[in-house]
Amino acid sequence: MDVHGMRVFARVAALSNISAAACELEMTPGNVSKRLQTLENSLGVRLFDRNTRMIRITEEGEMLLRSVTRILAEIDEVRETLAESATHPRGTLRVTAPAALGRQIRPGICEFQQKHPNVTIDLNLTDRILDILEEGYDVAIRTGPLPDSQLIAKRLAPDKYYILASPKYVAKNGGPKVPNDLNGHNCLVQGENSVWRFSNGNSEFAVRVSGNLSSNSTEMLIDAALYGLGLVRISSMKTHDVIQSGQLVRVLEDYDVAGDTAIWALFPSSRHISPKVRTFLDFFADRFRRHQNDSADATMWLKAAE
């Protein structure tokens, strides 16, 4: 018995009139009669006694009506709850993101929960790539190129790379003017990525850099740059706060750093994204865009100040 069939049966029972029920349900009397006949055939009982002048519910119909009334009330309650959750998301949202994005993610999570207190966040900041389907996560935030996957990928924001140093380092050692000047600087290298690539118009440059510190930890490299130990090639998103505060400044600003990537959100394939996931994705896409604009404004202000 489908929901529409139950509603047809309930309205005919309430009004004791097929034509009136048909008018209310925006159906023809013939279609209402067919619905009732199909329902009676499927149940093997007569639900209404009817003739040309009247229609009256049977004892079996009364038994069915009690159950149908309860079921329809529960369905309407669920629909109201779902409609409410679309505008006021609720439930538990399990999220994983790189630890190196923690500077951006942590305050963003706090802002999100201030706006959506009915969403419970379970956040796992880790640089280990998790299988979100197997481990039961709703959303995974990723940076860089994405592997082939059955997951849906939403691009939240571009993620430019910069060459950064502390003002203390620049004051002591000067700043490189062209990429080849990096050979005279202490460069803080991420993993084995010791070749830094640049472009300027139609020209491309590749410089093999070296220094006295390398690490696979972005946080370690940021801390080293803040201490004034050297230059670092790093994601603008992961360093938004220290760029904004002026603790790290850009060098080689006339050159684009090759390897610009993006911030992505991955989530399981589905025809319908849940309201809590959709709201979370929209919130962080907007937040990343705003912070990117802030970084650009901060760079322009620092250049003007010079």
C-alpha positions as a Markdown table, in Angstrom:
| # | Residue | x | y | z |
|---|---|---|---|---|
| 1 | Met | 0.0 | 0.0 | 0.0 |
| 2 | Asp | 1.6 | 3.3 | -1.1 |
| 3 | Val | 1.4 | 6.5 | 0.9 |
| 4 | His | -0.8 | 8.2 | -1.7 |
| 5 | Gly | -3.2 | 5.3 | -1.6 |
| 6 | Met | -3.4 | 5.5 | 2.2 |
| 7 | Arg | -4.2 | 9.3 | 1.9 |
| 8 | Val | -7.0 | 8.6 | -0.6 |
| 9 | Phe | -8.5 | 5.9 | 1.6 |
| 10 | Ala | -8.3 | 8.2 | 4.7 |
| 11 | Arg | -9.9 | 11.2 | 3.0 |
| 12 | Val | -12.8 | 9.1 | 1.6 |
| 13 | Ala | -13.3 | 7.6 | 5.1 |
| 14 | Ala | -13.3 | 11.1 | 6.6 |
| 15 | Leu | -15.6 | 12.7 | 4.1 |
| 16 | Ser | -17.9 | 9.7 | 3.3 |
| 17 | Asn | -18.0 | 11.0 | -0.2 |
| 18 | Ile | -15.9 | 10.0 | -3.2 |
| 19 | Ser | -16.5 | 13.2 | -5.2 |
| 20 | Ala | -15.6 | 15.5 | -2.2 |
| 21 | Ala | -12.4 | 13.5 | -1.6 |
| 22 | Ala | -11.5 | 13.6 | -5.3 |
| 23 | Cys | -12.0 | 17.4 | -5.3 |
| 24 | Glu | -9.8 | 17.8 | -2.2 |
| 25 | Leu | -7.1 | 15.5 | -3.6 |
| 26 | Glu | -7.2 | 17.1 | -7.1 |
| 27 | Met | -8.2 | 13.7 | -8.7 |
| 28 | Thr | -11.2 | 12.5 | -10.7 |
| 29 | Pro | -13.9 | 10.5 | -8.9 |
| 30 | Gly | -13.1 | 7.7 | -11.3 |
| 31 | Asn | -9.4 | 7.6 | -10.2 |
| 32 | Val | -10.4 | 7.7 | -6.6 |
| 33 | Ser | -12.7 | 4.7 | -7.1 |
| 34 | Lys | -9.9 | 2.8 | -8.9 |
| 35 | Arg | -7.5 | 3.5 | -6.0 |
| 36 | Leu | -10.1 | 2.1 | -3.5 |
| 37 | Gln | -10.8 | -0.9 | -5.7 |
| 38 | Thr | -7.0 | -1.7 | -6.0 |
| 39 | Leu | -6.6 | -1.4 | -2.3 |
| 40 | Glu | -9.5 | -3.7 | -1.5 |
| 41 | Asn | -8.2 | -6.3 | -4.1 |
| 42 | Ser | -4.7 | -6.2 | -2.5 |
| 43 | Leu | -6.1 | -6.7 | 1.0 |
| 44 | Gly | -8.9 | -9.2 | 0.0 |
| 45 | Val | -11.5 | -7.3 | 2.0 |
| 46 | Arg | -14.3 | -4.8 | 1.3 |
| 47 | Leu | -13.4 | -1.4 | 2.9 |
| 48 | Phe | -16.6 | 0.5 | 2.0 |
| 49 | Asp | -20.2 | -0.4 | 1.4 |
| 50 | Arg | -21.4 | 1.9 | -1.4 |
| 51 | Asn | -24.3 | 2.4 | -3.8 |
| 52 | Thr | -25.4 | 5.2 | -6.0 |
| 53 | Arg | -26.6 | 7.3 | -3.0 |
| 54 | Met | -24.0 | 6.8 | -0.3 |
| 55 | Ile | -20.7 | 5.3 | 0.9 |
| 56 | Arg | -20.1 | 3.8 | 4.4 |
| 57 | Ile | -16.9 | 2.4 | 5.8 |
| 58 | Thr | -17.0 | -1.3 | 6.8 |
| 59 | Glu | -15.7 | -2.8 | 10.1 |
| 60 | Glu | -12.6 | -4.0 | 8.2 |
| 61 | Gly | -12.2 | -0.4 | 6.9 |
| 62 | Glu | -12.4 | 0.9 | 10.4 |
| 63 | Met | -9.6 | -1.4 | 11.5 |
| 64 | Leu | -7.5 | -0.3 | 8.6 |
| 65 | Leu | -8.3 | 3.4 | 9.2 |
| 66 | Arg | -6.9 | 3.3 | 12.7 |
| 67 | Ser | -3.5 | 2.0 | 11.4 |
| 68 | Val | -3.4 | 4.3 | 8.4 |
| 69 | Thr | -4.2 | 7.3 | 10.5 |
| 70 | Arg | -1.2 | 6.5 | 12.8 |
| 71 | Ile | 1.1 | 5.8 | 9.9 |
| 72 | Leu | 0.2 | 9.0 | 8.0 |
| 73 | Ala | 0.8 | 11.0 | 11.2 |
| 74 | Glu | 4.2 | 9.5 | 11.6 |
| 75 | Ile | 5.1 | 10.1 | 8.0 |
| 76 | Asp | 4.0 | 13.8 | 8.3 |
| 77 | Glu | 6.1 | 14.1 | 11.4 |
| 78 | Val | 9.2 | 12.7 | 9.7 |
| 79 | Arg | 8.6 | 15.0 | 6.7 |
| 80 | Glu | 8.4 | 18.1 | 9.0 |
| 81 | Thr | 11.6 | 17.0 | 10.8 |
| 82 | Leu | 13.4 | 16.5 | 7.4 |
| 83 | Ala | 12.2 | 19.9 | 6.2 |
| 84 | Glu | 13.4 | 21.5 | 9.4 |
| 85 | Ser | 16.8 | 19.8 | 9.1 |
| 86 | Ala | 17.2 | 21.2 | 5.6 |
| 87 | Thr | 17.1 | 24.7 | 7.0 |
| 88 | His | 18.5 | 23.9 | 10.4 |
| 89 | Pro | 21.0 | 21.0 | 9.9 |
| 90 | Arg | 21.3 | 18.4 | 12.7 |
| 91 | Gly | 23.0 | 15.1 | 13.4 |
| 92 | Thr | 26.6 | 13.9 | 13.7 |
| 93 | Leu | 29.1 | 14.8 | 11.0 |
| 94 | Arg | 32.4 | 12.9 | 10.9 |
| 95 | Val | 35.1 | 14.9 | 9.1 |
| 96 | Thr | 38.8 | 14.1 | 8.4 |
| 97 | Ala | 41.3 | 16.7 | 7.2 |
| 98 | Pro | 45.1 | 17.1 | 7.0 |
| 99 | Ala | 46.8 | 18.1 | 10.2 |
| 100 | Ala | 48.7 | 20.8 | 8.3 |
| 101 | Leu | 45.3 | 22.5 | 7.5 |
| 102 | Gly | 44.5 | 22.6 | 11.2 |
| 103 | Arg | 45.3 | 26.3 | 11.4 |
| 104 | Gln | 42.4 | 26.9 | 9.0 |
| 105 | Ile | 40.1 | 24.0 | 10.0 |
| 106 | Arg | 40.0 | 24.4 | 13.8 |
| 107 | Pro | 38.6 | 28.0 | 13.9 |
| 108 | Gly | 36.3 | 27.2 | 11.0 |
| 109 | Ile | 34.8 | 24.2 | 12.9 |
| 110 | Cys | 34.2 | 26.5 | 15.9 |
| 111 | Glu | 32.5 | 29.1 | 13.7 |
| 112 | Phe | 30.4 | 26.4 | 12.0 |
| 113 | Gln | 29.2 | 25.0 | 15.3 |
| 114 | Gln | 28.3 | 28.5 | 16.6 |
| 115 | Lys | 26.0 | 28.8 | 13.5 |
| 116 | His | 24.8 | 25.2 | 13.6 |
| 117 | Pro | 24.7 | 24.0 | 17.2 |
| 118 | Asn | 22.5 | 21.0 | 16.4 |
| 119 | Val | 25.3 | 19.5 | 14.3 |
| 120 | Thr | 27.7 | 17.4 | 16.4 |
| 121 | Ile | 31.2 | 17.4 | 14.8 |
| 122 | Asp | 33.6 | 14.4 | 15.1 |
| 123 | Leu | 36.9 | 15.8 | 13.6 |
| 124 | Asn | 40.0 | 13.8 | 12.9 |
| 125 | Leu | 43.1 | 15.9 | 11.9 |
| 126 | Thr | 45.6 | 13.5 | 10.5 |
| 127 | Asp | 48.1 | 13.4 | 7.6 |
| 128 | Arg | 47.2 | 9.7 | 7.2 |
| 129 | Ile | 45.0 | 9.2 | 4.2 |
| 130 | Leu | 41.9 | 7.5 | 5.5 |
| 131 | Asp | 39.4 | 5.4 | 3.6 |
| 132 | Ile | 36.3 | 7.4 | 4.4 |
| 133 | Leu | 33.8 | 4.7 | 3.2 |
| 134 | Glu | 35.4 | 2.0 | 5.3 |
| 135 | Glu | 36.0 | 4.2 | 8.3 |
| 136 | Gly | 32.6 | 5.9 | 8.2 |
| 137 | Tyr | 33.5 | 9.5 | 7.5 |
| 138 | Asp | 31.0 | 11.9 | 5.9 |
| 139 | Val | 33.6 | 14.3 | 4.5 |
| 140 | Ala | 37.3 | 14.3 | 3.9 |
| 141 | Ile | 39.1 | 17.6 | 3.1 |
| 142 | Arg | 42.2 | 17.1 | 0.9 |
| 143 | Thr | 44.8 | 19.2 | -0.8 |
| 144 | Gly | 46.9 | 18.6 | -3.9 |
| 145 | Pro | 46.1 | 16.3 | -6.8 |
| 146 | Leu | 43.4 | 13.7 | -6.2 |
| 147 | Pro | 43.7 | 10.0 | -6.9 |
| 148 | Asp | 41.1 | 8.3 | -9.0 |
| 149 | Ser | 38.2 | 7.5 | -6.7 |
| 150 | Gln | 34.5 | 6.6 | -6.6 |
| 151 | Leu | 34.0 | 9.5 | -4.2 |
| 152 | Ile | 32.5 | 12.8 | -5.2 |
| 153 | Ala | 35.0 | 15.7 | -5.2 |
| 154 | Lys | 33.9 | 19.3 | -4.6 |
| 155 | Arg | 36.6 | 22.0 | -5.2 |
| 156 | Leu | 36.3 | 24.4 | -2.3 |
| 157 | Ala | 39.0 | 26.9 | -3.3 |
| 158 | Pro | 42.3 | 27.2 | -5.3 |
| 159 | Asp | 45.4 | 26.9 | -3.2 |
| 160 | Lys | 48.4 | 28.9 | -4.5 |
| 161 | Tyr | 51.9 | 28.2 | -3.4 |
| 162 | Tyr | 54.2 | 31.0 | -2.1 |
| 163 | Ile | 57.9 | 31.3 | -1.2 |
| 164 | Leu | 57.8 | 32.7 | 2.4 |
| 165 | Ala | 60.3 | 33.9 | 4.9 |
| 166 | Ser | 60.1 | 35.8 | 8.2 |
| 167 | Pro | 60.8 | 39.6 | 8.2 |
| 168 | Lys | 63.8 | 38.8 | 10.5 |
| 169 | Tyr | 65.3 | 36.4 | 7.9 |
| 170 | Val | 64.8 | 38.9 | 5.1 |
| 171 | Ala | 66.3 | 41.8 | 7.1 |
| 172 | Lys | 69.4 | 39.6 | 7.9 |
| 173 | Asn | 69.9 | 37.8 | 4.5 |
| 174 | Gly | 68.0 | 39.9 | 2.0 |
| 175 | Gly | 65.3 | 38.5 | -0.3 |
| 176 | Pro | 65.9 | 36.7 | -3.6 |
| 177 | Lys | 65.1 | 38.8 | -6.6 |
| 178 | Val | 65.0 | 36.0 | -9.2 |
| 179 | Pro | 64.7 | 32.2 | -8.7 |
| 180 | Asn | 68.4 | 31.5 | -9.2 |
| 181 | Asp | 69.1 | 33.6 | -6.2 |
| 182 | Leu | 67.7 | 30.8 | -4.1 |
| 183 | Asn | 71.1 | 29.1 | -4.4 |
| 184 | Gly | 72.4 | 31.6 | -1.9 |
| 185 | His | 69.7 | 31.0 | 0.6 |
| 186 | Asn | 68.9 | 28.4 | 3.2 |
| 187 | Cys | 65.7 | 26.7 | 1.9 |
| 188 | Leu | 63.5 | 24.6 | 4.1 |
| 189 | Val | 62.5 | 21.6 | 2.0 |
| 190 | Gln | 59.4 | 19.5 | 2.3 |
| 191 | Gly | 60.3 | 15.8 | 2.0 |
| 192 | Glu | 62.3 | 15.2 | -1.1 |
| 193 | Asn | 60.8 | 18.2 | -3.0 |
| 194 | Ser | 64.1 | 20.0 | -3.6 |
| 195 | Val | 63.3 | 21.3 | -7.0 |
| 196 | Trp | 61.2 | 24.4 | -6.9 |
| 197 | Arg | 59.6 | 25.5 | -10.2 |
| 198 | Phe | 58.4 | 28.9 | -11.3 |
| 199 | Ser | 56.9 | 30.7 | -14.2 |
| 200 | Asn | 56.9 | 34.3 | -15.3 |
| 201 | Gly | 54.9 | 35.0 | -18.5 |
| 202 | Asn | 56.1 | 32.5 | -21.0 |
| 203 | Ser | 59.3 | 31.7 | -19.1 |
| 204 | Glu | 59.7 | 28.7 | -16.8 |
| 205 | Phe | 62.4 | 28.2 | -14.2 |
| 206 | Ala | 63.5 | 25.1 | -12.2 |
| 207 | Val | 65.9 | 25.6 | -9.3 |
| 208 | Arg | 67.4 | 22.8 | -7.1 |
| 209 | Val | 67.4 | 24.2 | -3.6 |
| 210 | Ser | 69.1 | 23.0 | -0.4 |
| 211 | Gly | 69.2 | 23.9 | 3.2 |
| 212 | Asn | 69.9 | 22.6 | 6.7 |
| 213 | Leu | 66.4 | 21.3 | 7.4 |
| 214 | Ser | 63.9 | 19.1 | 5.6 |
| 215 | Ser | 60.8 | 17.6 | 7.0 |
| 216 | Asn | 57.6 | 15.9 | 5.8 |
| 217 | Ser | 55.7 | 18.0 | 8.4 |
| 218 | Thr | 54.3 | 21.2 | 7.1 |
| 219 | Glu | 53.9 | 22.5 | 10.7 |
| 220 | Met | 57.6 | 21.9 | 11.3 |
| 221 | Leu | 58.6 | 23.9 | 8.2 |
| 222 | Ile | 56.3 | 26.8 | 9.1 |
| 223 | Asp | 57.7 | 26.9 | 12.6 |
| 224 | Ala | 61.3 | 26.9 | 11.2 |
| 225 | Ala | 60.4 | 29.8 | 8.9 |
| 226 | Leu | 58.9 | 31.7 | 11.8 |
| 227 | Tyr | 62.1 | 31.2 | 13.7 |
| 228 | Gly | 63.9 | 32.9 | 10.8 |
| 229 | Leu | 65.8 | 29.8 | 9.7 |
| 230 | Gly | 65.2 | 30.0 | 6.0 |
| 231 | Leu | 62.8 | 30.2 | 3.0 |
| 232 | Val | 59.9 | 27.8 | 2.6 |
| 233 | Arg | 57.8 | 26.9 | -0.4 |
| 234 | Ile | 54.3 | 26.3 | 1.0 |
| 235 | Ser | 50.6 | 26.4 | 0.5 |
| 236 | Ser | 48.9 | 29.8 | 1.0 |
| 237 | Met | 46.0 | 28.1 | 2.7 |
| 238 | Lys | 48.2 | 26.4 | 5.3 |
| 239 | Thr | 49.9 | 29.7 | 6.2 |
| 240 | His | 47.0 | 32.1 | 5.9 |
| 241 | Asp | 47.2 | 33.2 | 9.5 |
| 242 | Val | 50.9 | 33.9 | 9.6 |
| 243 | Ile | 50.7 | 35.8 | 6.3 |
| 244 | Gln | 47.8 | 37.8 | 7.5 |
| 245 | Ser | 49.7 | 38.7 | 10.7 |
| 246 | Gly | 52.9 | 39.6 | 8.8 |
| 247 | Gln | 54.9 | 36.9 | 10.6 |
| 248 | Leu | 55.8 | 35.5 | 7.2 |
| 249 | Val | 56.1 | 37.5 | 4.0 |
| 250 | Arg | 56.3 | 36.6 | 0.4 |
| 251 | Val | 59.4 | 36.8 | -1.7 |
| 252 | Leu | 59.8 | 36.3 | -5.4 |
| 253 | Glu | 56.4 | 37.9 | -5.8 |
| 254 | Asp | 56.9 | 38.5 | -9.5 |
| 255 | Tyr | 57.0 | 34.8 | -10.2 |
| 256 | Asp | 54.2 | 32.3 | -10.0 |
| 257 | Val | 55.2 | 29.2 | -8.0 |
| 258 | Ala | 54.4 | 26.1 | -10.1 |
| 259 | Gly | 52.3 | 23.4 | -8.4 |
| 260 | Asp | 49.2 | 25.4 | -7.5 |
| 261 | Thr | 46.6 | 23.0 | -6.4 |
| 262 | Ala | 43.3 | 23.2 | -4.6 |
| 263 | Ile | 41.4 | 22.4 | -1.5 |
| 264 | Trp | 38.9 | 19.6 | -2.1 |
| 265 | Ala | 36.1 | 18.0 | -0.2 |
| 266 | Leu | 35.5 | 14.3 | -0.8 |
| 267 | Phe | 32.3 | 12.6 | 0.1 |
| 268 | Pro | 30.5 | 9.4 | -0.8 |
| 269 | Ser | 28.6 | 9.3 | -4.1 |
| 270 | Ser | 24.9 | 9.9 | -3.5 |
| 271 | Arg | 21.9 | 11.3 | -5.4 |
| 272 | His | 21.0 | 13.4 | -2.4 |
| 273 | Ile | 23.6 | 15.1 | -0.2 |
| 274 | Ser | 22.4 | 15.4 | 3.4 |
| 275 | Pro | 21.6 | 18.9 | 4.6 |
| 276 | Lys | 24.4 | 18.7 | 7.2 |
| 277 | Val | 27.0 | 17.8 | 4.6 |
| 278 | Arg | 25.8 | 20.4 | 2.1 |
| 279 | Thr | 25.8 | 23.1 | 4.7 |
| 280 | Phe | 29.3 | 22.2 | 5.9 |
| 281 | Leu | 30.7 | 22.2 | 2.3 |
| 282 | Asp | 29.1 | 25.6 | 1.5 |
| 283 | Phe | 30.3 | 27.1 | 4.8 |
| 284 | Phe | 34.0 | 26.0 | 4.2 |
| 285 | Ala | 34.0 | 26.9 | 0.5 |
| 286 | Asp | 32.9 | 30.5 | 1.5 |
| 287 | Arg | 35.4 | 30.6 | 4.4 |
| 288 | Phe | 38.3 | 29.5 | 2.2 |
| 289 | Arg | 37.4 | 32.1 | -0.5 |
| 290 | Arg | 37.2 | 34.9 | 2.1 |
| 291 | His | 40.5 | 34.0 | 3.6 |
| 292 | Gln | 42.1 | 33.8 | 0.2 |
| 293 | Asn | 40.9 | 37.4 | -0.5 |
| 294 | Asp | 42.2 | 38.5 | 2.9 |
| 295 | Ser | 45.7 | 37.0 | 2.0 |
| 296 | Ala | 45.7 | 38.9 | -1.3 |
| 297 | Asp | 44.7 | 42.2 | 0.5 |
| 298 | Ala | 47.4 | 41.6 | 3.1 |
| 299 | Thr | 50.1 | 41.1 | 0.4 |
| 300 | Met | 49.0 | 44.3 | -1.4 |
| 301 | Trp | 49.2 | 46.2 | 1.9 |
| 302 | Leu | 52.7 | 44.9 | 2.7 |
| 303 | Lys | 53.9 | 45.9 | -0.8 |
| 304 | Ala | 52.4 | 49.4 | -0.4 |
| 305 | Ala | 54.1 | 49.7 | 3.0 |
| 306 | Glu | 57.4 | 48.9 | 1.5 |
